[in-house]
């Protein structure tokens, strides 16, 4: 893990909704290409953010995701030619995208597209839903968006879990989903949400979608998530903070609890991303026990500003 | 004789027609499944709409029926014209009976020689009279034994789950063992087949029903009776057959026997499905005849044919039902007495409510619900979580196999209203999603002697996490607890807000306890029964004052 504390501000101005690229975006691209790959990028929309239409938000989500991943050095850094990739969004609840209970479908679709552009042979998208799978995949918009981007939608099937040795501190073995573990790369694509128990559900908690019967985990969430995250060996996470759920999480359902943040972050340090997510929710990372535990056991650093961080303003 | 018409080769045509209707029935039943879209094909209710028994019983019991149920008048008209064609050619359960009877024949255990009319065949009429009197006083129980309902319920709660068990367990075993030679793996065949069945036939994972075995046994018993008498159920018991028999006393299509050509050989009796004649070639009872046409087909002397006539014509002659007035009166009294017995218990009188009788959202108040529910099982079939289960004892004898939510098995999905969409008699009213989300079907409560944060001082909160109410009907309070070592720690203890809880049961369904959950839903507070609402609504919740003004 990169130790040097470099902070980059990259202010690109990308013309929204205009196909002809001006000098601004070209410069931004060149600068990004020239720099050393960052450990973490935060792409934030700096243009008009009031009264945005659904389609404008969609375009912003696509741009931010592209920029965040490009800032990391592109998916080519993680995806090999002919790889099978599992994109793991949060598809838990039978709620529309506007309610921020699940990952933004356009963020997911963009990650899928970038996987193919980086040479992936197959991209699978799936999660172990909390509500009824077929309907949840549909309502969240993820099934349609990911399919349109060329991904294969996979339902996580209750009958296909396999007991797998985890050899963690607390969890020795677990029913995990073999099809996910058999892929070459898992890209964790969570959404930033409030959660009653740990305070926030972010990247680490999103891994709970690869397992069966996660209920007992809640009795010691920090320990269990640390074990699971270590087992999953996160290489890259793309964190969706386009809309965040600030209260009554993780399901929400009240538009009043949703905040438009128009931010997408990506990185290789899962704890650092979670720390950023906590801050986006207005919480101190040190107050979120899962983050503290993740840092303690060496899964990453809570101080994301100490990383090779690139903040990208997109307009 | 003029007007003589033979329907050519009924022997081949009829089984083909029967199979088509049986497959249509099963096909529509399979269409009653949850999906990604808004709802199932509205045609799933079609067979029930055409069922005159459901029309009659619901009209008598509830005194109103959904307009679409008037389609059953088509079957009445058809029966007035051509007799019990429905029983012989259409009824999917009749087709199964024919199939089982045919198997018995092949096995050399046929029941062919018992095909003359028996006075016991009047039993079904007396039963129907008893049931109709019950219906008149609001008891809809007869529909529980309607053949379409009977078959639909058996396939849903027993047949399909058994098939699903075999497919899921079998393919999972192959998946984990992954047998094969080199790149040729068995799973390359089994997995696509499994996924197809999973996504298109079974749909709800591990769907299974409480007491499905009992339902299957009843069906098995009724089918095995074919070894004793062909179509035993249809001849002696079927209430729909009885209703159609009453309608078919003087049909326009009648069997005609040329007495001069008939030598009373009895071939016509051998193949008779309904035991419709009292003797070879004589005393034909249209009320018992399924119009299967085996008799005319088997007559080597061509003495027998079906021909059209006017209802007032005496020829061709028909034999009457032969019901006794005294027995009919006795049946009516028996029906009233049966209903009185069924209703004379505390639950039926509204003095007590069964805590685990959680009806699906949109279900009418219990009495009105029972006046409409046929226990066909469509709502259970379509329930995406598999939580709707057939009641065994919870709803009393009258509510046998009617739907109830068992949250331990599956919860009521917040964004779903399918049960009301498929209910043929609107016992569960079709509600919009928004309206359905306002309906309380019960109330959750914690068992603090088991709930992990209360009983063991550890975090949990899975119930709160899953609560679908936008402002959460489950909230928590941070409480200091003392650990075994004497240290104090803060634990989040959950509580239920009775004003917000709609009783969907997702909390119970996800509670880590799988034997007896530490949060359980009871029927208390259900919108449909005002007498079962112990919790005074919060001031801002109700627009009316305490006295309901």
Interface residues (C-beta under 8 A of the other chain):
Chain A: X93 X94 X95 X130 X131 X132 X134 X135 X137 X138 X139 X143 X155 X157 X158 X159 X160 X162 X195 X196 X197 X215 X216 X218 X219 X220 X221 X248 X250 X251 X252 X253 X254 X257
Chain B: X34 X35 X36 X37 X168 X171 X172 X175 X176 X198 X199 X203 X205 X206 X384 X385 X413 X414 X415 X416 X452 X458 X459 X460 X461 X462 X464 X465 X466 X467 X468 X469 X470 X471 X472 X476 X492 X510 X511 X512
